[in-house]
């Protein structure tokens, strides 16, 4: 079943893009007639997320829009969005997700996934049901795009709700750890994040969810041993199945200030680059 979501790339109604609710086996999009076109789009998306996540920075709206507009133009030129086409379902989902990073209205940003379940559903499927190594091996920077969304939402939603409550900063240990992680993110210091995580995991808050997940993600991001990194990522994904049980849960998780999604991008994407 296909549905359409308007892409805000300034080209009018003709830029609507079909999105599949069920992901195909060919997540890398290497088997279809337009495989070369999708490979180019994928490379452009990787460049955008790699350059921005290296130092935990948000890509500019102009950079995001240019990348997205170019992708739409190239796929349309190859007739990749033809009626009835289901080619590269994962790529279409990634394009839709990147478009979310262009939302600059607080009211819209606070409910974007709750009002676009056709996008929220495959996002949850990838997060909870698809092994993250398989996601990485597809080459699509799924977690890098989620990191962009989370950072944009942080900026757009600032002051519109109680951030401390959403982040679970209800005890001194978690507040102190959050402040260390936030400062390290601003400095682009992955090593400092990993060191802070070790101490925090010894006595984590029982009421907090995102602090421990972020700490585990930090450890996975710097773990050089493949087996250990896989084990950590598997444990995080399993824990997320208990945390993200609905679309509103996903909305909240992508509205936190914890650098969870950046760290997952580092940890998961290493398998795509051969590390």
C-alpha positions in Angstrom: 0.0 0.0 0.0 1.4 3.4 -1.0 0.7 6.8 0.5 2.1 10.3 -0.3 3.6 12.9 1.9 4.3 16.4 0.6 8.0 17.2 0.4 8.7 20.8 1.1 11.4 21.4 -1.5 9.8 24.4 -3.1 8.8 22.7 -6.3 5.0 22.5 -5.7 2.6 19.6 -5.5 4.4 17.6 -8.1 7.1 16.7 -5.6 5.0 14.3 -3.6 6.9 11.1 -2.9 5.5 7.6 -2.4 6.6 5.9 0.8 6.2 2.2 1.5 4.9 1.0 4.8 6.8 -2.4 4.5 10.5 -2.4 3.8 11.8 -4.7 1.0 14.6 -7.1 1.4 16.8 -5.0 -1.0 17.4 -2.3 1.6 20.6 -1.3 -0.2 18.6 -0.6 -3.4 21.1 -2.4 -5.6 18.7 -4.6 -7.5 16.3 -2.2 -9.2 16.5 -0.7 -12.7 17.6 2.7 -11.2 20.2 1.2 -8.8 22.8 3.7 -10.1 20.6 6.7 -9.4 19.8 5.5 -5.9 23.5 4.8 -5.2 24.2 8.5 -6.1 21.4 9.7 -3.8 22.7 7.4 -1.0 26.2 8.8 -1.4 24.9 12.4 -1.2 23.0 11.6 2.0 26.0 9.9 3.5 28.1 12.9 2.7 25.6 15.2 4.4 25.3 13.2 7.6 29.0 12.3 7.8 30.1 15.9 7.6 27.6 17.1 10.1 27.9 14.3 12.7 31.7 14.3 12.8 31.6 17.1 15.3 27.9 16.7 16.4 26.8 19.7 14.4 23.4 20.3 12.7 23.4 20.6 8.9 22.0 23.9 7.8 18.5 24.0 6.3 20.1 25.1 3.0 22.4 22.0 3.0 19.5 19.7 3.8 17.2 21.2 1.2 19.9 21.1 -1.5 20.6 17.5 -0.8 16.9 16.6 -0.8 16.0 18.6 -3.9 18.9 17.1 -5.9 17.8 13.6 -4.9 14.1 14.2 -5.9 15.2 15.7 -9.2 17.5 12.8 -10.0 15.0 10.1 -9.1 12.2 11.8 -11.0 14.4 12.1 -14.1 14.9 8.4 -14.0 11.1 7.9 -13.6 11.8 6.3 -10.2 8.6 7.7 -8.7 6.4 6.3 -11.5 2.9 5.3 -10.4 3.0 1.8 -9.0 6.8 1.7 -8.6 8.0 0.2 -5.3 11.7 0.5 -6.1 14.0 1.4 -3.2 11.5 1.6 -0.4 14.2 2.2 2.2 15.6 5.1 0.2 12.1 6.7 0.0 11.7 6.4 3.8 15.1 8.1 4.3 14.1 10.9 1.9 10.9 11.4 3.9 12.8 11.4 7.2 15.3 14.0 5.9 12.4 16.2 4.9 11.3 16.2 8.6 14.6 18.0 9.4 13.3 21.0 7.4 10.3 21.6 9.7 10.8 24.9 11.4 7.5 25.4 13.2 7.3 24.3 16.8 3.7 23.2 16.7 4.4 21.0 13.6 7.7 19.7 14.9 6.1 18.5 18.2 3.6 16.2 16.4 5.2 15.4 13.0 5.4 11.7 13.6 2.0 11.4 15.3 0.4 13.0 12.3 2.4 11.1 9.7 2.0 7.5 10.8 2.8 6.4 7.2 6.3 7.5 8.0 6.4 6.7 11.7 5.5 3.1 11.1 8.5 2.2 8.9 10.7 4.2 11.2 9.7 2.1 14.2 10.1 -1.1 12.1 13.7 -0.2 11.2 14.5 0.8 14.8 12.9 -2.2 16.5 12.7 -5.1 14.1 15.5 -4.8 11.6 19.0 -5.8 12.9 21.0 -2.6 13.0 24.0 -4.2 11.3 21.7 -4.9 8.3 20.6 -1.3 8.4 24.3 -0.2 8.3 25.2 -2.6 5.6 22.5 -1.1 3.4 24.6 2.1 3.2 21.8 4.4 4.1 22.6 6.7 7.0 19.4 6.0 8.9 20.7 7.0 12.4 22.6 10.0 10.9 19.3 11.3 9.6 17.5 10.7 12.9 20.3 12.6 14.6 19.6 15.6 12.3 15.9 15.4 13.1 16.6 15.3 16.9 18.9 18.3 16.7 16.6 20.3 14.6 13.7 19.5 16.9 15.8 20.5 19.9 16.3 24.0 18.4 12.8 24.5 17.1 11.1 23.2 20.3 13.4 25.1 22.7 11.3 26.7 25.4 8.0 25.2 24.3 8.0 22.4 26.9 9.8 21.2 30.0 13.0 19.8 28.5 14.3 18.5 31.9 11.1 16.4 32.3 11.4 14.9 28.8 15.1 14.2 29.3 14.4 12.6 32.7 16.6 14.9 34.7 15.0 14.1 38.0 18.0 13.3 40.2 21.4 14.9 40.8 23.4 12.1 39.3 21.5 12.2 36.0 21.6 16.0 35.9 25.4 16.0 36.4 25.9 13.2 33.8 23.6 15.1 31.3 25.6 18.3 31.7 28.9 16.4 31.1 27.5 14.7 28.0 26.0 18.0 26.7 29.2 19.8 27.2 31.2 17.0 25.5 28.8 17.1 22.6 29.2 20.8 22.1 33.0 20.3 22.1 32.7 17.3 19.8 34.6 15.2 22.3 33.5 11.5 21.9 36.2 10.3 24.3 34.8 12.5 27.1 31.3 11.1 26.5 32.6 7.5 26.8 34.4 8.3 30.0 31.4 9.9 31.6 29.2 7.0 30.5 31.4 4.5 32.4 30.9 6.3 35.8 27.2 6.9 35.2 26.3 3.3 34.4 27.6 2.2 37.8 24.7 4.0 39.5 22.1 5.0 36.9 18.8 6.4 37.9 16.1 3.8 37.9 13.6 6.4 36.7 15.6 7.6 33.7 15.4 6.0 30.3 17.5 8.0 27.9 20.5 8.5 30.2 21.4 4.8 30.3 20.6 4.3 26.6 22.9 7.2 25.8 25.7 5.8 28.0 25.5 2.4 26.3 25.5 4.1 22.9 28.6 6.1 23.9 30.4 2.9 24.9 29.4 1.2 21.6 30.6 4.2 19.6 34.2 3.9 20.9 34.3 0.1 21.2 37.0 -1.2 18.8 36.1 -4.9 19.2 33.4 -5.9 16.7 31.9 -8.6 18.9 31.7 -6.2 21.8 30.2 -3.4 19.7 27.6 -5.8 18.3 26.7 -7.0 21.7 26.2 -3.4 23.0 24.1 -2.4 20.0 22.0 -5.6 20.3 21.3 -4.7 23.9 20.3 -1.1 23.1 18.0 -2.2 20.3 16.4 -4.8 22.7 15.9 -2.1 25.4 14.4 0.2 22.8 11.7 -2.3 22.2 10.5 -1.7 25.7 10.8 2.1 25.4 9.3 2.8 22.0 6.0 1.0 22.1 4.0 3.6 20.2 4.3 6.6 17.8 4.1 9.1 20.7 7.0 7.3 22.3 9.0 7.8 19.1 8.0 11.5 19.0 9.4 11.9 22.5 12.6 10.0 21.8 13.3 12.3 18.9 12.7 15.4 21.0 15.3 14.7 23.7 18.6 16.7 24.1 20.6 13.6 24.9 23.1 12.9 22.1 21.7 9.4 21.8 21.0 9.4 18.0 24.5 10.9 17.2 26.1 8.2 19.2 24.1 5.5 17.6 25.1 6.9 14.2 28.7 6.5 15.2 28.3 3.0 16.6 26.1 1.6 13.9 27.5 3.3 10.8 31.0 1.9 11.5 29.8 -1.3 10.0 28.9 0.5 6.8 32.4 1.9 6.5 34.2 -1.3 7.2 35.5 -0.4 10.7 
